[in-house]
């Protein structure tokens, strides 16, 4: 049966399910689609391979890199017919190499990518953009392995190919070359960029910076910021006032300085981080929400640098901005300020956190099903509950943390410390600040239980290295085992993502 013209593809429907939180359903739908294509088209058909690739895409989208890589290995092992099959096989090979790189399995990634590059030479020749596509992930592997000198002629070749072809991937290649040059401590990371090239480079560097080496990303981002600032100054000298291109450059500077704060934090460069935040604060005066986020970032940067007096003053300066935005923003600010003060045992901490909770309760009561209000209430409850526990007010702390766990989603990063502190109090085993395994085991059980057959699962025990011990009440059928494994893998991937984003573990 032909698919209706406007009917979404199975992969599009599956990814929409992932975005809606229906991860198990998304993978199950793609597994069924893969089976359908295998039965109709044959195991080594291009259509079946594409369906398997899309299944891997869904697994990667939920953070399950281990099973995503396994599925990609299966796809790469297929012998696909014809020119379409050869091109598809090269694409799958490249994706497997990229996933292995992200997983830290760089030796296997290098072997996979060198094999793919050799096949690209046979298929495209060495002057075709298809060859340059294969160079890019191999260059990234070499950067990870500290072999930037070997990578430099490769990236120069990729830039030349894209430049000659007028190819849209030129921006990606220019940014990758800047990373190689930065790793080699070259003075010039970017040559003078045209306005068109600068736009492509900006988009590429914003994609690469969050996953690149933080210290190298900081150098590249700073160099591009200098390039944009120089171009803006030149444009200002050439014309009276500011035109649309100047507005675009200003937006680019916001993006770059925001990215610099993250790279500087990850690389421990307190001075660069604070300079970028000060620029953001100074240039966001006409946008309260943007100004508040920048001000809170500056306060955190000052605190991390050990300048508590400056941080306290910056938090205090943010109160008026947050109040102009509304109750939700003000509650979140009071919570953050209170947490900062609690770290140095300052008496105002309790007042601010209690006020944050009061405002969040009142705001949540107006529209209790609104997710942002629920989250603000839950986070205020966690902060004040842990504060009360540290102050030896166990009964009140337990009540607050029980309410927090009931308010926040199971996988929310703040729900994990709430669970660990509550478990510690109820078992009498210390504070709970450093004991996340019990909390993660409870959260894992809550995430998995709705997706397994009744009476099957007895207990799940999660360890911080990602291993899971499974205790069953009875022997499962093959289908039940498949469903349970899928649910466990996806839940573990979700929890690990939350652990990384929260800074725990």
C-alpha positions in Angstrom: 0.0 0.0 0.0 1.3 3.4 -0.9 1.8 5.9 1.9 -0.5 8.9 1.6 1.3 12.0 0.3 1.1 13.9 3.6 1.4 10.9 6.0 4.5 11.1 8.2 7.1 8.5 7.8 7.5 5.8 10.5 10.8 7.4 11.6 9.1 10.8 11.9 6.3 9.3 14.0 8.8 7.5 16.2 10.8 10.6 16.9 7.7 12.5 17.7 6.9 9.8 20.3 10.4 10.2 21.7 9.8 13.9 22.1 6.5 13.2 23.8 8.2 10.9 26.3 6.9 7.7 24.7 10.3 6.1 24.2 9.3 2.5 24.6 6.4 2.9 22.1 8.7 4.6 19.7 11.2 1.8 19.6 8.5 -0.9 19.5 7.0 0.8 16.4 10.3 1.0 14.7 11.0 -2.7 15.5 7.8 -3.6 13.9 8.6 -1.5 10.8 12.0 -3.2 10.5 10.3 -6.6 10.6 7.8 -5.6 8.0 10.6 -4.4 5.6 12.7 -7.5 6.2 9.7 -9.8 5.4 8.6 -7.8 2.4 11.9 -6.7 0.8 14.5 -9.2 2.1 17.1 -9.1 4.8 19.9 -7.6 2.5 17.6 -5.1 0.7 18.3 -1.4 0.8 14.8 -0.8 2.3 15.4 -3.2 5.2 18.8 -1.6 5.9 17.3 1.9 5.9 14.7 0.7 8.3 17.3 -0.7 10.6 19.3 2.5 10.4 16.2 4.5 11.4 15.7 2.1 14.4 19.3 2.9 15.4 18.4 6.6 15.1 15.6 6.2 17.5 17.8 4.3 20.0 20.4 7.1 19.8 17.6 9.7 20.2 16.7 8.2 23.6 20.4 8.0 24.6 20.8 4.3 24.3 24.2 4.4 22.5 25.1 0.8 23.2 22.2 -0.7 21.4 22.2 2.0 18.8 25.8 1.0 17.9 25.0 -2.7 17.9 22.2 -2.0 15.4 24.5 0.1 13.2 27.0 -2.8 13.2 24.3 -5.1 12.0 23.4 -2.6 9.2 27.1 -2.2 8.2 27.5 -6.0 7.9 24.7 -6.3 5.3 25.7 -6.7 1.6 23.5 -4.2 -0.1 22.9 -4.3 -3.9 23.6 -1.7 -6.5 24.9 1.9 -6.5 22.2 3.0 -4.0 23.3 0.2 -1.7 26.9 1.1 -1.9 26.2 4.8 -1.1 23.9 3.8 1.8 26.5 1.4 3.2 29.1 4.2 3.2 26.7 6.5 5.1 25.9 3.8 7.7 29.7 3.1 8.1 30.3 6.8 8.8 27.5 7.0 11.3 28.8 4.0 13.2 32.2 5.6 13.4 30.7 8.8 14.8 28.7 7.0 17.4 31.7 4.9 18.5 33.7 8.1 18.8 31.1 9.6 21.1 31.1 6.4 23.2 34.9 6.7 23.6 35.6 3.6 21.6 38.1 5.4 19.4 40.2 2.5 18.2 37.3 0.7 16.8 35.9 4.0 15.4 39.2 4.7 13.6 39.3 1.2 12.1 35.7 1.6 10.9 36.3 5.1 9.5 39.5 4.2 7.7 37.8 1.3 6.0 35.0 3.5 5.0 37.3 6.2 3.7 39.1 3.6 1.5 35.8 2.5 0.0 34.9 6.2 -0.6 38.0 6.6 -2.7 36.9 3.6 -4.8 33.4 5.0 -5.1 33.9 8.7 -5.5 37.6 9.4 -6.0 39.7 11.8 -3.9 38.3 15.1 -5.3 34.6 14.5 -4.6 32.6 16.0 -1.6 31.7 12.4 -0.8 35.3 11.7 0.0 35.5 14.8 2.2 32.4 13.6 4.1 34.4 10.5 5.1 37.4 12.6 6.1 35.5 14.6 8.7 34.7 11.9 11.3 38.2 10.4 10.9 39.7 13.8 11.7 37.6 14.0 14.8 38.9 10.6 15.9 42.5 11.8 15.4 41.8 14.9 17.5 40.5 12.7 20.3 43.6 10.6 20.1 45.9 13.6 20.1 47.0 13.1 16.5 46.2 16.7 15.3 49.4 16.8 13.1 48.1 13.8 11.1 44.7 15.4 10.9 45.9 18.8 9.6 46.5 17.8 5.9 43.2 15.9 5.9 41.2 18.9 7.0 43.0 21.2 4.6 42.1 18.8 1.8 38.4 18.7 2.9 38.3 22.6 3.0 39.8 22.7 -0.5 37.3 20.1 -1.9 34.3 22.0 -0.4 35.6 25.4 -1.6 36.1 24.1 -5.1 32.6 22.6 -5.2 30.9 25.6 -3.5 29.5 23.0 -1.1 27.4 24.0 2.0 29.6 21.8 4.2 32.4 24.4 3.9 31.4 26.0 7.2 31.7 22.7 9.0 35.1 22.0 7.5 36.4 25.5 8.4 35.4 25.0 12.0 37.0 21.6 12.1 40.2 23.1 10.7 40.1 25.7 13.4 39.9 22.9 16.0 42.8 21.2 14.5 44.8 24.4 14.4 43.9 25.2 18.0 45.0 21.8 19.1 48.3 22.5 17.4 48.5 25.9 19.1 48.5 27.8 15.8 48.2 31.6 16.0 45.6 32.0 13.2 42.5 29.8 13.6 40.3 31.5 11.0 41.3 33.3 7.9 39.2 36.4 6.9 35.6 35.1 6.4 33.0 36.5 4.0 29.6 37.3 5.5 28.2 34.1 3.9 31.0 32.0 5.2 30.8 33.5 8.6 27.1 32.5 8.9 28.0 28.9 8.0 30.9 28.9 10.4 28.7 30.2 13.3 26.1 27.5 12.8 28.9 24.8 12.7 30.8 26.0 15.8 27.6 26.2 17.8 27.0 22.5 17.0 30.5 21.4 17.7 31.4 23.5 20.8 29.2 21.5 23.3 30.9 18.2 22.4 34.4 19.3 21.6 37.4 19.5 24.0 36.4 22.4 26.3 39.7 24.2 26.2 40.0 23.9 22.4 36.4 25.0 22.0 37.1 28.0 24.2 40.0 29.1 21.8 37.9 28.5 18.7 34.8 30.4 20.1 36.9 33.3 21.3 38.7 33.5 17.9 35.3 33.6 16.0 34.0 36.2 18.5 36.9 38.4 17.7 36.3 37.9 14.0 32.6 38.8 14.3 33.5 41.9 16.5 36.0 43.0 13.9 33.5 42.6 11.1 30.9 44.6 13.2 33.3 47.4 13.8 34.2 47.5 10.1 30.5 47.7 9.1 29.9 50.4 11.6 32.7 52.5 10.2 31.4 52.0 6.6 27.8 53.1 7.3 25.9 55.4 9.6 23.8 53.6 12.2 23.3 49.9 12.3 21.6 47.9 9.5 20.2 44.4 9.5 23.7 42.8 9.1 24.7 44.6 12.3 21.7 43.1 14.1 22.7 39.7 12.8 26.2 40.2 14.1 24.9 41.2 17.5 22.8 38.0 17.7 25.9 36.1 16.7 27.8 37.7 19.6 25.1 36.7 22.0 25.3 33.1 20.8 29.1 33.0 20.9 29.4 34.6 24.4 26.8 32.2 25.7 28.8 29.2 24.3 32.0 30.7 25.7 30.6 30.7 29.2 29.9 26.9 28.9 33.3 26.1 27.5 35.1 28.3 30.0 33.2 26.6 32.9 34.1 23.2 31.6 37.8 24.2 31.2 38.0 26.0 34.5 38.8 29.5 33.0 37.0 31.7 35.6 38.1 35.0 34.1 36.9 34.1 30.5 33.6 32.9 31.9 33.0 36.1 33.9 34.0 38.3 31.0 31.5 36.6 28.7 28.7 36.8 31.2 29.4 40.5 31.8 29.1 41.1 28.1 25.8 39.3 28.1 24.4 41.2 31.0 25.5 44.6 29.5 24.0 43.8 26.2 20.7 42.3 27.4 19.4 45.4 29.3 16.3 45.6 27.0 15.4 42.0 27.5 14.6 41.1 31.2 14.5 37.3 30.7 17.8 37.2 28.8 19.3 39.6 31.4 18.2 37.5 34.3 19.7 34.3 32.9 23.0 36.1 32.2 23.0 37.7 35.7 22.4 34.3 37.4 25.1 32.9 35.3 27.5 35.6 36.4 26.6 35.1 40.0 27.3 31.3 39.7 30.6 32.0 37.9 31.7 34.4 40.7 30.8 31.8 43.3 32.7 29.1 41.5 35.7 31.5 41.4 35.5 31.9 45.1 34.3 35.6 45.0 31.3 35.1 47.3 30.9 38.8 48.1 30.6 39.6 44.4 28.2 36.7 43.8 25.9 37.8 46.7 25.8 41.3 45.3 25.0 40.0 41.8 22.2 37.7 43.1 20.8 40.7 45.0 20.9 42.9 41.8 18.9 40.2 40.0 15.9 40.4 42.4 14.3 43.4 40.7 14.8 41.9 37.3 13.1 38.6 38.3 10.2 40.5 40.0 9.5 42.3 36.7 9.3 39.0 34.8 6.9 37.4 37.2 6.4 35.1 40.2 7.8 32.0 38.6 11.1 33.7 37.8 11.2 35.4 41.2 10.7 32.0 43.0 13.5 30.4 41.0 15.9 33.4 41.7 15.1 33.2 45.4 15.8 29.5 45.4 19.2 29.9 43.6 20.2 32.8 45.9 19.2 30.8 49.0 21.2 27.7 47.8 24.2 29.9 47.4 23.9 31.4 50.8 23.3 28.0 52.4 26.7 26.8 51.1 28.4 29.4 53.4 25.8 28.9 56.2 24.5 32.5 56.0 21.3 33.1 58.0 19.4 34.7 55.1 19.3 31.3 53.2 16.3 29.9 55.1 14.3 33.1 54.6 14.9 33.2 50.8 14.2 29.5 50.3 11.0 29.6 52.3 9.9 32.6 50.4 10.7 30.8 47.1 8.6 27.9 48.2 5.7 30.1 49.3 5.6 31.9 45.9 5.9 28.6 44.0 3.0 27.1 45.9 0.8 30.1 45.3 1.8 30.2 41.6 1.2 26.4 41.2 -2.2 26.6 42.8 -3.4 28.9 40.0 -2.7 26.3 37.3 -1.4 23.0 38.9 -1.1 21.1 35.6 1.3 23.6 34.0 4.7 21.8 33.8 6.9 24.9 34.4 4.9 25.7 37.6 5.1 22.1 38.7 8.9 22.1 38.2 9.4 25.4 40.0 7.4 24.0 43.0 9.2 20.7 43.0 12.7 22.3 42.8 11.8 24.7 45.6 10.6 21.7 47.8 13.8 19.8 47.1 16.0 22.8 48.0 14.2 23.6 51.2 13.8 20.0 52.2 17.5 19.3 51.9 18.3 22.5 53.7 16.0 21.5 56.6 17.7 18.0 56.7 21.1 19.6 57.0 19.7 21.7 59.8 18.6 18.6 61.7 14.9 19.3 61.2 14.1 15.8 60.0 10.3 15.7 60.2 9.8 18.8 58.2 12.5 17.7 55.7 10.8 14.4 55.2 7.5 16.0 54.5 9.0 18.4 52.0 11.0 15.7 50.2 8.0 13.4 50.0 6.0 16.2 48.4 8.9 17.0 46.0 9.1 13.4 44.8 5.3 13.4 44.2 5.6 16.7 42.3 8.6 16.1 40.0 8.8 13.6 37.1 10.7 10.4 38.2 13.7 11.2 35.9 14.0 14.8 36.9 17.6 15.6 38.0 16.4 17.2 41.3 14.2 14.2 42.1 17.3 12.0 42.4 19.0 13.9 45.3 15.5 14.2 46.9 15.2 10.4 46.9 18.7 9.9 48.2 18.3 12.3 51.1 14.9 11.0 52.0 16.1 7.4 52.0 19.1 8.4 54.2 16.8 9.9 56.7 14.3 7.0 56.7 17.1 4.4 57.1 19.2 6.5 59.5 22.3 6.2 57.3 23.8 9.7 57.3 22.9 12.6 55.0 22.4 11.1 51.5 24.5 13.7 49.6 26.8 11.2 48.2 24.6 8.1 48.0 22.8 8.1 44.8 22.6 4.4 44.0 19.5 3.7 46.1 17.7 6.7 44.7 18.6 5.7 41.1 17.5 2.1 41.8 14.1 3.4 43.0 13.8 5.7 40.0 14.8 3.0 37.6 12.1 0.7 39.0 9.5 3.4 38.6 10.5 4.0 35.0 10.6 0.3 34.0 7.6 -1.2 35.9 4.8 0.2 33.7 6.4 -1.4 30.6 6.8 -5.0 31.8 4.3 -7.7 32.4 2.6 -8.0 35.7 4.2 -10.2 38.3 7.5 -10.4 36.4 9.9 -7.9 38.0 10.8 -8.2 41.7 13.7 -5.6 42.0 16.2 -3.6 40.0 19.5 -2.5 41.6 21.4 0.3 39.8 25.1 1.0 40.3 26.9 4.2 39.4 28.9 2.5 36.7 25.7 1.9 34.8 25.3 -1.8 35.6 21.9 -3.1 36.6 21.1 -6.2 38.7 17.7 -7.7 37.8 15.7 -9.9 40.2 12.6 -11.7 38.7 9.5 -13.2 40.3 9.1 -15.8 37.6 10.6 -16.9 34.3 9.7 -14.5 31.4 8.6 -15.5 27.9 10.9 -14.5 25.1 8.6 -11.5 24.3 8.5 -10.4 27.9 12.3 -10.6 28.1 12.6 -8.5 25.0 10.2 -5.9 26.3 11.9 -5.8 29.7 15.4 -5.4 28.3 14.2 -2.6 26.0 12.6 -0.8 29.0 15.7 -1.2 31.2 18.1 0.0 28.5 16.0 3.1 27.8 15.5 3.9 31.4 19.2 3.6 32.2 20.0 5.9 29.2 17.5 8.4 30.6 18.9 8.3 34.1 22.5 8.6 32.9 21.6 11.6 30.8 20.0 13.2 33.9 23.0 12.4 36.0 25.3 14.1 33.5 23.1 17.2 33.2 22.8 17.6 37.0 26.4 17.1 37.8 25.9 14.1 40.0 28.2 11.1 39.6 
